[in-house]
């Protein structure tokens, strides 16, 4: 079965970056978390990490960005999306 979706997601804006963090999944076989960023065409994969946070850098000043996270297990099964989280980068 696919893992459960990541819980406790939150986002924090900074200078030209947004840091997303979340709680560890309860499943023992999670190998990575994938981060998806909202675009005009839907959510597109932005990156992945083995940790519990991800920083999206080189963003535009004073702009709001929205993300969702999934968990991937050792069999390559991907969870449903987490809830959406948004943060605004610092103004110029």
C-alpha positions in Angstrom: 0.0 0.0 0.0 1.1 3.6 -0.6 2.3 5.5 2.4 0.1 8.1 4.1 0.3 11.7 3.1 2.8 13.9 5.1 1.2 15.7 8.1 2.0 19.0 9.8 3.3 20.8 6.7 4.2 24.4 7.1 6.0 27.0 5.0 8.1 30.0 6.1 9.1 32.8 3.7 12.6 34.4 3.8 14.8 36.5 1.6 14.3 35.1 -1.9 13.5 31.6 -0.4 10.7 29.6 1.1 11.4 26.7 3.6 8.9 24.0 3.8 8.9 21.5 6.8 6.7 18.6 7.9 6.5 15.7 10.4 8.0 12.3 9.8 5.7 9.7 8.3 4.8 6.8 10.6 5.8 4.2 8.0 9.3 2.8 8.5 10.2 2.4 4.8 10.0 6.0 3.6 13.0 6.8 1.5 12.3 10.4 0.5 9.8 13.2 0.4 9.0 15.0 -2.9 8.1 18.7 -3.0 5.7 20.0 -5.6 5.3 23.8 -6.3 2.2 25.3 -7.7 2.6 26.7 -11.3 0.0 28.2 -13.7 -0.3 24.7 -15.1 -0.8 22.8 -11.7 1.7 21.4 -9.3 5.1 20.4 -10.7 7.9 18.6 -8.9 10.3 21.1 -7.4 12.7 18.8 -5.6 13.1 15.9 -3.1 14.9 15.3 0.2 15.4 12.5 2.7 15.0 15.1 5.5 12.0 16.8 7.0 12.5 20.2 5.4 13.3 21.7 2.0 14.3 25.2 1.0 13.3 26.5 -2.4 15.7 29.3 -3.2 16.3 31.9 -5.9 12.7 33.0 -5.7 11.3 36.5 -6.5 11.0 39.1 -3.8 7.5 39.7 -2.2 5.8 36.8 -4.1 3.6 34.0 -2.6 4.5 30.4 -3.4 2.4 27.3 -2.7 3.6 23.7 -2.1 2.4 20.2 -1.5 4.5 17.2 -0.2 4.4 13.5 -0.8 6.2 10.6 0.8 7.8 7.8 -1.2 8.6 4.4 0.2 11.3 1.8 -0.7 9.0 0.2 -3.3 8.6 3.6 -5.1 5.0 4.0 -4.0 4.0 7.7 -3.6 1.6 8.9 -1.0 -1.3 11.3 -1.7 -0.5 15.0 -1.4 -0.2 16.7 1.9 -2.4 19.8 2.5 -1.2 22.9 0.6 1.0 25.3 2.3 2.0 28.8 1.2 4.5 31.5 2.2 5.5 34.9 0.9 9.1 35.8 0.3 10.5 39.0 1.9 9.9 42.2 0.0 12.8 43.8 -1.8 
